[in-house]
Amino acid sequence: MAFFSLQIWRSRGFAHFLLFVTALVWGVAFVFQKTGMQDIGAMNFVFYRFLVGAIALAPFAYLEHQRRGFFASISGGAAGLTPRQLVWGAGGLGGLMFLGSVMQQVSLHTASIANVAFLTALYVPLVPILGLVLFRVRLPWVRWLAVAVFLAGSWLMTGASFRSISSGEIIVLISAIFWAFHIMLVGALVMRSHIPFQLAFLQTAITSLLALLVCMAMGRVEFVLVLQVLPDILFAGVVSLGLGFTLQMVAQQNCSPSAAAIILSLEGVVAAVAGHIILGQVMTGIAMVGAGMIMLAVLLVELSPVHKRGASR
């Protein structure tokens, strides 16, 4: 019975475990994102993927709302948020997720799964840097070492050269900025409101709506070919979004954004392996060394102090 105690569920270790699972799911999802958009296009895939994800999340968001209403969580201002801040925050999550997801999806047209995954994960150094600059959040030196090891590993994973960088890789580099702000905003909201399912549903639904509006503006809303890529949409929507982003929301109630960013970067390792096994994409020896260094960076996060003066855990 002690294993199921509330203290276990709210522990740092369990939060990190949920983030490991999230990274695994997100990494495999890159394969389905790559194959699924080939017939219906990037924007349509984003629309249907997030629509399915929102539908999958809706029952859990409803049950959570019955137990803890959206605005009830901030009644009296005890959580440090006003209703307006919570509404704008949820909208911000959807907007950031839309921008990051669309850029990531488009980049898969010209870049390999491994490169897209690892360049997306450049949010890892951005999160602690932005936290330090914007909010003066100081980290233990071990965390900064982990960021440095991660950068070196990512450099090796992408071939240690910018000579052959593609337009897709440039696009995904820009998307990393939006993912960094998304992780920081998730941490700020879920730690104060404690309504992860409702926030996960809202950000997913907003992203789907924005993608639909863009598809309509382009005159390219696809209906006929969707059935051909339905398995890809279901995995990317139900598993990657419905499960993955909800686990992230739950985990970041008890985990700092910087630690979450580094652990989630394991999705790049998983994506590279999945792309190699399923799609036959080449993974060189130097890329394997880079993957090992990223795993070392995650280990450094696990070994870093839980608390340090002026630092978040």
C-alpha positions in Angstrom: 0.0 0.0 0.0 2.9 2.3 0.6 3.8 2.2 -3.1 0.4 3.8 -3.9 0.7 6.6 -1.4 0.2 10.1 -2.6 3.8 10.9 -1.7 5.0 8.5 -4.4 2.8 9.9 -7.1 4.0 13.4 -6.3 7.7 12.5 -6.0 10.5 13.8 -8.3 11.4 10.3 -9.3 7.9 9.4 -10.5 7.7 12.6 -12.4 10.9 11.8 -14.2 9.6 8.3 -14.9 6.5 9.8 -16.6 8.8 12.0 -18.7 10.8 9.0 -19.8 7.6 7.3 -21.0 6.6 10.5 -22.8 10.0 10.7 -24.6 9.5 7.1 -25.7 6.1 7.8 -27.1 7.1 11.0 -28.8 10.2 9.4 -30.4 8.2 6.6 -32.0 5.6 9.1 -33.2 8.1 10.8 -35.5 7.9 7.7 -37.8 4.1 8.0 -38.0 4.3 11.7 -38.6 6.7 11.2 -41.5 4.7 8.5 -43.2 1.2 9.8 -42.4 1.6 13.2 -44.0 2.9 11.9 -47.4 -0.7 11.6 -48.8 -2.6 14.4 -47.1 0.1 17.0 -46.5 1.6 18.5 -43.3 -1.2 20.9 -42.3 -4.0 18.4 -42.8 -2.0 15.8 -40.8 -1.6 18.4 -37.9 -5.4 19.1 -38.0 -6.5 15.5 -37.9 -3.8 14.4 -35.5 -4.7 17.1 -32.9 -8.5 16.5 -33.5 -8.1 12.9 -32.6 -6.0 13.8 -29.7 -8.6 16.3 -28.4 -11.3 13.6 -28.7 -9.2 11.1 -26.8 -8.5 13.7 -24.0 -12.1 15.0 -23.7 -13.4 12.3 -21.3 -10.5 12.7 -18.9 -10.8 16.5 -19.0 -14.5 16.2 -18.2 -13.9 13.8 -15.3 -11.2 16.1 -13.9 -13.6 19.1 -14.4 -16.2 17.3 -12.3 -13.7 16.9 -9.5 -11.9 20.2 -9.9 -13.4 22.9 -12.1 -11.3 25.0 -14.4 -11.7 28.2 -12.4 -12.3 26.5 -9.1 -8.6 25.7 -8.9 -7.8 29.4 -8.6 -10.7 30.6 -6.5 -9.6 33.1 -3.9 -6.3 33.6 -5.8 -4.6 30.9 -3.7 -2.8 29.5 -6.7 -1.4 32.8 -7.7 -3.4 33.0 -11.0 -6.4 35.1 -12.0 -9.1 33.7 -14.2 -7.9 35.9 -17.1 -4.3 34.7 -16.6 -5.4 31.0 -16.7 -7.5 31.6 -19.9 -4.7 33.5 -21.6 -2.2 30.8 -20.4 -4.3 28.0 -21.9 -4.6 30.0 -25.2 -0.8 30.5 -25.1 -0.2 26.7 -24.8 -2.4 26.1 -27.8 -0.7 28.8 -29.9 2.8 27.7 -29.0 1.9 24.1 -29.6 0.5 25.0 -33.0 3.5 26.9 -34.2 6.0 24.2 -32.9 4.0 21.3 -34.3 3.4 22.8 -37.8 7.1 23.8 -38.2 8.2 20.3 -36.9 5.8 18.6 -39.3 6.8 20.7 -42.3 10.5 20.1 -41.6 9.9 16.3 -42.1 9.5 16.9 -45.8 13.2 17.5 -46.3 15.0 16.4 -43.1 15.5 12.9 -41.6 13.5 11.8 -38.6 16.7 11.7 -36.5 17.8 15.3 -37.4 14.3 16.7 -36.8 14.0 15.0 -33.4 17.4 16.2 -32.2 17.2 19.7 -33.6 13.7 20.0 -32.0 15.4 19.1 -28.7 17.5 22.3 -28.8 14.8 23.5 -26.5 16.9 21.8 -23.8 19.6 24.5 -23.6 17.0 27.2 -24.3 14.8 26.4 -21.3 17.4 27.0 -18.6 18.9 30.0 -20.5 15.4 31.6 -20.8 14.7 30.7 -17.2 17.8 32.5 -16.0 17.4 35.6 -18.2 13.6 36.1 -17.8 13.0 34.7 -14.3 16.4 34.5 -12.7 16.0 30.8 -12.0 19.5 29.5 -11.1 20.4 25.8 -11.6 22.9 23.5 -10.0 26.2 23.2 -11.9 25.4 19.6 -12.7 22.4 20.7 -14.7 24.5 23.1 -16.8 27.0 20.3 -17.4 24.1 18.1 -18.6 23.1 20.9 -21.0 26.7 21.1 -22.4 26.8 17.3 -22.8 23.5 17.3 -24.5 24.6 20.0 -27.0 27.8 18.0 -27.9 25.7 14.8 -28.3 23.2 16.6 -30.6 26.0 18.0 -32.7 27.3 14.5 -33.2 23.8 13.1 -33.9 23.3 15.6 -36.8 26.6 14.8 -38.4 28.8 17.4 -36.7 28.5 19.7 -39.7 26.3 22.6 -41.0 27.6 22.2 -44.6 24.6 20.1 -45.7 21.9 21.7 -43.6 18.5 21.6 -45.3 15.6 24.1 -45.2 13.7 21.6 -43.0 16.5 21.7 -40.5 16.4 25.5 -40.4 12.6 25.4 -39.8 12.9 22.9 -37.0 15.6 25.0 -35.4 13.1 27.9 -35.2 10.4 25.5 -33.8 12.7 24.7 -30.8 12.1 28.3 -29.6 8.4 27.7 -29.4 8.8 24.4 -27.7 11.1 26.0 -25.1 8.4 28.5 -24.2 5.8 25.8 -24.2 7.6 23.7 -21.6 8.1 26.8 -19.5 4.5 27.8 -19.7 3.3 24.3 -18.9 5.4 24.3 -15.8 4.1 27.7 -14.7 0.4 26.7 -15.2 0.2 23.1 -14.0 2.1 23.9 -10.8 -0.4 26.5 -9.9 -3.7 25.2 -11.2 -3.2 21.3 -10.9 -5.7 20.6 -13.8 -3.4 18.8 -16.3 -6.1 17.0 -18.3 -8.1 20.2 -18.9 -5.1 22.1 -20.0 -3.9 19.2 -22.2 -7.4 19.1 -23.8 -7.5 22.8 -24.4 -4.1 23.1 -26.0 -4.8 20.2 -28.3 -8.2 21.5 -29.3 -6.8 25.0 -30.0 -4.0 23.5 -32.1 -6.5 21.5 -34.2 -8.8 24.5 -34.7 -5.9 26.7 -35.8 -4.7 24.0 -38.3 -8.2 23.7 -39.7 -8.5 27.4 -40.2 -5.2 27.4 -42.1 -6.3 24.4 -44.2 -9.5 26.2 -45.1 -7.7 29.4 -46.0 -5.4 27.3 -48.3 -8.4 25.5 -49.7 -6.8 22.1 -48.9 -9.1 20.4 -46.4 -8.6 16.7 -47.2 -11.4 14.2 -46.5 -11.0 11.3 -48.9 -7.4 10.2 -48.3 -7.6 10.4 -44.5 -8.7 6.7 -44.2 -5.4 5.6 -45.9 -3.3 7.2 -43.1 -5.8 6.6 -40.3 -3.4 4.3 -38.3 -0.7 7.0 -38.5 -3.2 9.6 -37.3 -4.5 7.4 -34.5 -1.0 6.7 -33.1 0.2 10.3 -33.5 -3.1 11.6 -32.1 -4.2 9.2 -29.4 -0.9 7.9 -28.1 1.5 10.7 -28.8 -0.8 13.6 -27.9 -3.5 12.0 -25.7 -1.1 10.1 -23.7 2.2 11.9 -24.2 1.3 15.5 -23.6 -1.0 14.5 -20.6 1.9 12.7 -19.0 4.0 15.8 -19.5 1.4 17.9 -17.8 1.1 15.6 -14.9 4.9 15.2 -14.5 5.7 18.9 -14.6 3.6 19.5 -11.5 6.5 18.0 -9.6 9.5 18.6 -11.9 11.3 21.7 -13.0 11.2 22.8 -16.7 14.9 22.4 -17.1 14.9 18.8 -15.9 11.8 18.1 -18.0 13.5 19.5 -21.1 16.6 17.3 -20.7 14.7 14.1 -20.0 12.2 14.7 -22.9 15.2 15.1 -25.2 15.5 11.3 -25.1 12.8 11.4 -27.8 15.6 12.1 -30.3 17.4 8.9 -29.4 14.1 6.9 -29.7 13.2 8.6 -33.0 16.6 7.8 -34.5 16.4 4.2 -33.5 12.8 3.9 -34.7 13.6 5.6 -38.0 16.5 3.1 -38.5 14.5 0.0 -37.6 11.2 0.9 -39.3 12.1 3.1 -42.2 15.7 1.9 -42.7 17.2 5.4 -42.2 21.0 5.3 -41.7 22.3 5.8 -38.2 26.1 6.2 -38.3 28.6 5.3 -35.6 29.2 9.0 -34.7 25.4 9.4 -34.3 25.4 6.5 -31.9 28.1 8.2 -29.9 26.0 11.3 -29.8 22.9 9.3 -28.7 25.0 7.9 -25.8 26.1 11.4 -24.8 22.4 12.5 -24.6 21.6 9.6 -22.4 24.5 10.6 -20.2 23.0 14.1 -20.0 19.8 12.6 -18.8 21.7 10.6 -16.2 23.3 13.8 -14.9 19.9 15.2 -14.3 18.9 12.2 -12.2 22.1 12.6 -10.2 21.8 16.3 -9.7 20.6 17.7 -6.3 16.8 17.9 -5.7 17.2 21.3 -4.1 19.7 24.0 -4.2 19.5 27.6 -3.0 18.1 29.7 -5.8 17.4 26.7 -8.0 14.3 24.7 -8.8 14.3 20.9 -8.7 
